[in-house]
């Protein structure tokens, strides 16, 4: 019998790392996470990956997957559409955290559009697509001996947040005289109900039934937070009170007192299937003695 049951209440994908996300009514879950999630990356002249940490107004770029093309929209610029890169596209060496790998260049039109929008003096940018011929894996320290693949996400294919944790955080914000925030601040892929605040920290396996398929995620690591939750996704303005509020109660001793919110997860299912809002899940605690 499962320790916890509930429903899937929100699904998000972020096609370009650190750009705007899209809320979806349904999405295909693959071994690499939500289909097209962090499949693209913005890099600078030397192939170094870029995020809202360096360029907050990346939050205003809205990428949309339409068929086999990626549409890019941003304030005061015409929307453009670029085809997915094919295997014979130019390859660029890119750096993302401690990984260096080859990625597929998305072409000059996308690069010029990025330069025009980002307007960083003396710097130029390119959009690259993850090359499926390359391999990138989550840290085995957390995943064990079963390799967990990912694309351009920071370290794990899926991020899971509970509605209760977000509600609890917003209650704290309001006690401080601040406005509540929505899930976009924390850039989860999946939001679930049925838990107490931060009970997702204790979950191990999470299973969803999709038709005849059973999807299984393993929640493996609390998600340490940088300053990106401080960046308002609507204004691109940094609001440090978000981290200040988190520091008051979410520095976890088990994570060397890092500020953590939500859980990193890996896909354990052998086949892809469709996630839909309202799907039921069941989950087991990682350590039974904790409950």
N, C-alpha and C positions, 0 to 999 in steps of 0.2 A: 504494500500500500504506500502511495506517495506521501511524503511529509507535508507538501504544500501543493495547492492547486489554485489556478486563477486564469486570467485571460490576457491575450495580447492586445494592448490598447493603442499603441502607436508604432509605426514603422517609418524609419528615416533612411535615406541614402544620401551620400555625399560624393557625387561622381569625381569631382576634383578635390583633392585633399586641401582642407582649410578654406574652401569656398562654401557658399551657401548650400544648405541641405534641402531635400525635398521630402515632404510627408507623403506617404503612399498608402493606398487602401490594401494593396497586396504587393508582394515582391518574391522573386525567386531566390531561395537560399541555396548556395553552392558550397563546395569545400573551401572557397576563398571568401565566404561571407555573403552579404547581400549582393546580388548581381549588379555589377558596375560600381559598387562602392569603392571609393578611392582607387579607381582604375587609372585615373589621370593625376598628374603632378605638375606643378609649376616649378621650374628651375631657373637659376641665373646663368650668367655667362660661363661659369666654371662647373655647372651641373649640380650646384648645391640646392637642395630642396627649400622651398619658401613656404612660410605659414603666416597666419595672423600674428604670430609673435613678432615677426619683422615688419609685416605690412598689414595693419589691421583692416584696411578697406578691401582686402580679399573677400571679406564677408559679404560684399555687395555683388560679387560675381555669381550669377545664377546659372549653373550648368544643367541642361536637360537632355537626357538621352531620348532620341526619337529614331526608332529603327536602328540603323547602323551609322547614325551620325550623332554628333554632340553639338548642341546649340548653346551658345554663350551670350548671355545678356548682362548688361550693367548700366547704371545711370548715365545718361547723356551720350551713349554710344549706340550705333546701330547693332542690332542682334545679328550674329553670324552663325553659320552652321558649317562644321567641318566633318568630313567622313572619318570613321574609325581608321586608324593606321593599320596597314596590312603588314604581313611578315617581311616584305621586301622594303619597308620604309627605312629611311636613314636612322641609324642607331646612335644614341648619345649615351655617354657614361654619366651616370647620376649618382649623387650621394644622398642617402636618407639615413639619418642617425649613423649607426656603425656599419651600414651596408653600402656597398658600391656595386652597381649592376648596370647592365645596358637596358635602355628603354627606347621605345619607338617615337621618333619625332613626329609631331602633328602638323608640321609645315609652317611656312612663312606667314600665311594669313593669320593664323592663330597667334603667332609670335608678335606680329605688328599690332594686333588688337590688344594684346596684353600690355605691350609697351605704351600704347596710347592711353589705356585706362590707368595703369599703375603709376605712371609718371614719376619714376624714381630717378633722379638725375645721375647720369653716368652709368646707368645699369640697363641691361636688356634681359628679356625673359623668353623662355620657350615653354610650350606645353608638350608634355610627353605622355605616352600611354604605356602601361605595364606590358611587358613582353612575356607571354606565357611560356616562352622557351627558357626564361630565367626562373630561378628559384629563390624564394625568400621565406623564411620560417620564423615563427614565434620562438621565444626563449625557452629552451627545453628545461630550464630550471623550474618553470611553472607548468610546462605541458607534459613532462615526462618523456618516455621513449617513443611516443606516437607523434611523429612530426605534424605540425599544424601550419599550413601554408597561409600566406596573406599577400596582398598587393602592396599599396602604398600607405596603408594604415600605420599608425605609430609602431605598434608592436603585436597587436592581436586583431583577428578578423572581425570580431563583433563586440559591441559595447552594449551592456544591458543595464537599464535603470528601472527602479520601481516607482510607481505613482506615489506611494507613501513616502519615499525618501524626498521626492521633489516637494510634496505638500509640507512635510516637516521643515524642510529648508525655507520654504516661503513663509511659514509661520514665524520662523526666527527672523527673517528679513523684516516682516511687518512689525514685530516686537521692537526692532531697531528703528522703526519709522521709515522703512524703505519699501519700495514697490516690489511685488512678487515678480518672478521671472518664469518663463516657460522652459520646456525641455531643451529647446534649441541651445541654451547656454552651455549645456553639457554634451551636446553632440552625440547622443546615443543612437544606436541602430534600432533597438527594440525597447519599448517601455511596457511594463507588465503591472497588473494589479494583483491583489490577493496576498500581499506581504505587509508586514509591519515595517516602519522606517528602517532602512538599511539592512533588512533581513536578507537581501540579496547577497550580502557579504558572506553569508553562511551556506549559500546554495552551492552544490556541486553539479550534478547532472540536471538538465532541464529538457523535458521532452514535449514535443508538440506533434499532434496527429494531423497529417494532411492527406485526406483520402486514404489510400492504401499504404501511404508512406509514413514513416515515423522519423521526425527530425529530432536530432539530439545535439544539444550544445553542452559544453562543459565550462562552467564559470571558474576561472583559474586564478585570477589575480585582481585585487582591488586596483582601481584606476587612479594613479597619482595625477594631480591636476597642476598644470602650469597656469599662466595668466590668461589663457584663452577664454575661460568662463567670465572673466572681467569684461570682455569686449562685447558690447551690445550689438547683436546681429542686425539690428535695424539702423543704428546710427554709426556703427564702427568706432564709437567712443569707448575708451577704457574706463571702467567703473570699478575701482579697486575695492569698494565695499563688499563686492561679492566674495572675493578671496578672504577679506577680513572676517566675514561672517563664517566662512567655512573653517578658518583657522581656530575659531572658538570651540569647535566640537568634533572636527573630522581629521585631526592629526592622529594617525593610527600608530601605536607603538610597534605593531607587527610589521609595519612598512617603514621603519626608521623614522617615525613621526612625520612622514609625508602626508600632505593633505589629499585625501582620497574621496572620491564620490563616484558611485556606480561600479560595475564589475566588468573586467575584460573577459571575453569568452572565446572559445575556439569551437569549430564545427567538428562534430564526431560522426555525423551521418555519412553513409557511404554513397548516397545518391541525392541529387538535387530535388527540391520540391517547392511548392508555392506556399508562402506564408500569407495569411489573411487576417485583417483586423477582426477581433472577436474570437479567434481560435483559442481553444482551451489548452492549457499546459498543465503538466504535473512536474514536480521537482523533488529532489532529495537533498537533505542537508549533507554537507561535506563531512562533518564530524558529528556523529550521532550523539556523542557525549556532551555536545554543546547545548543540547536542547532537552 
